[in-house]
Amino acid sequence: MSKKKIMLVCSAGMSTSLLVTKMEKAAEEKGMDAEIFAVSASEADSHIDNDELDVILLGPQIRFMKAQFEKKLDGTNIPFDVINMADYGMMNGENVLNAAIKLMGE
């Protein structure tokens, strides 16, 4: 499996940083080569335009932006979804990583 680039998007990019750390640990345990990072919703566009992303996960606190992201990602092959609220609340990096892997069709 080639290196995967996973972007998490939340309102400020702060609360999600702990989840990134937990996802990185889960990826390491799986032997998965992944670059996982968090950005604020306002920073997401530049990453969508300039990075080769494999998947985008939206924090539950910005689920209301899902339709906007559908428009932004139209014409790209980047899968995305909203992070499960329970997994986000529990900071369950393994479950969120598994959801990302499933979205990528791996």
C-alpha positions in Angstrom: 0.0 0.0 0.0 1.5 3.4 -1.0 1.6 6.3 1.4 -1.8 7.7 2.1 -2.6 11.3 2.7 -5.5 11.8 5.1 -6.8 15.3 5.9 -9.1 16.0 8.8 -11.1 19.2 8.8 -12.6 20.9 11.8 -13.6 24.4 12.8 -10.2 25.6 14.0 -7.9 22.6 13.5 -7.2 22.3 17.2 -9.4 19.7 18.8 -8.7 17.3 15.9 -4.9 17.4 16.5 -5.3 14.8 19.3 -7.3 12.6 17.0 -4.5 12.9 14.4 -2.0 11.6 17.0 -4.2 8.6 17.8 -4.7 7.9 14.2 -1.0 8.0 13.5 -0.4 5.5 16.3 -3.1 3.2 14.8 -1.6 3.5 11.4 1.8 2.6 12.8 0.4 -0.4 14.5 -1.1 -1.5 11.2 2.2 -0.9 9.4 0.4 1.7 7.2 2.4 4.5 5.7 0.2 7.5 6.2 0.4 11.3 6.5 -2.4 12.4 8.7 -3.0 16.1 9.4 -5.7 18.5 10.6 -6.6 21.9 9.2 -9.3 24.4 9.8 -12.2 24.6 7.4 -10.8 27.9 6.0 -7.5 26.2 5.2 -9.0 23.2 3.5 -9.4 24.7 0.0 -5.7 25.3 -0.5 -5.0 21.6 0.5 -7.7 20.3 -1.8 -6.2 22.4 -4.7 -2.5 21.7 -4.0 -2.1 18.4 -2.2 -2.7 14.9 -3.5 -5.2 13.8 -0.9 -6.5 10.3 -0.6 -9.4 11.0 1.8 -10.9 13.9 3.7 -12.7 13.5 7.0 -14.9 16.3 8.4 -15.2 16.8 12.2 -18.7 16.4 13.5 -18.8 20.0 14.5 -18.7 21.1 10.9 -21.1 18.4 9.4 -23.3 21.3 8.3 -20.5 22.0 5.7 -20.9 18.6 4.0 -22.8 20.0 1.0 -20.1 22.7 0.5 -17.4 20.0 0.5 -19.4 17.9 -2.0 -19.4 20.9 -4.4 -15.7 21.6 -3.8 -14.8 18.0 -4.4 -17.0 17.5 -7.4 -14.8 16.4 -10.3 -12.1 15.1 -8.0 -11.6 11.5 -6.9 -11.2 12.4 -3.3 -13.6 10.5 -1.0 -14.9 12.2 2.1 -17.3 11.8 5.0 -18.1 13.2 8.4 -16.3 11.5 11.3 -18.6 9.4 13.5 -19.5 11.6 16.5 -19.0 8.8 19.1 -15.5 7.9 17.7 -14.6 11.6 17.6 -15.8 12.2 21.2 -13.9 9.1 22.4 -10.9 10.1 20.2 -10.9 6.6 18.8 -8.1 6.9 16.3 -8.3 3.3 15.2 -12.0 3.5 14.3 -11.6 6.8 12.5 -8.6 5.4 10.6 -10.6 2.3 9.6 -13.3 4.5 8.3 -10.8 6.4 6.2 -9.3 3.2 4.9 -12.8 2.0 4.0 -13.5 5.3 2.1 -10.3 4.8 0.1 -11.4 1.4 -0.9 -8.3 -0.2 0.6 
